[in-house]
Amino acid sequence: MIFVLVILFAFVLPLVFVGIWTGHKKDMAKMNTELNNSEKQKIANEFEAVKARLEVLEAIVTDKKYQLNEEIDSLRQPAKRPN
């Protein structure tokens, strides 16, 4: 009976613990990879949003109605008085 207990504690239990630990490490690595993928997706989504905003700003700046130089030039010209 003692021989069986010695074999159990010396060989079987360490193998079980190593198996549990290895499985845990694999699960943690998988979760870490998924987290990294979600972070990458979040950054890609944010980048796309910034690109869309930049396109809108470029459209506003290049639109003839919003050019600041014309507005400043019109303010610099003296006002014409009616005769």
Secondary structure by P-SEA (a helix, b strand, c coil): caaaaaaaaacaaaaaaaaaaaaaaaaaaaaaaaaaaaaaaaaaaaaaaaaaaaaaaaaaaacccccaaaaaaaaaccccccc
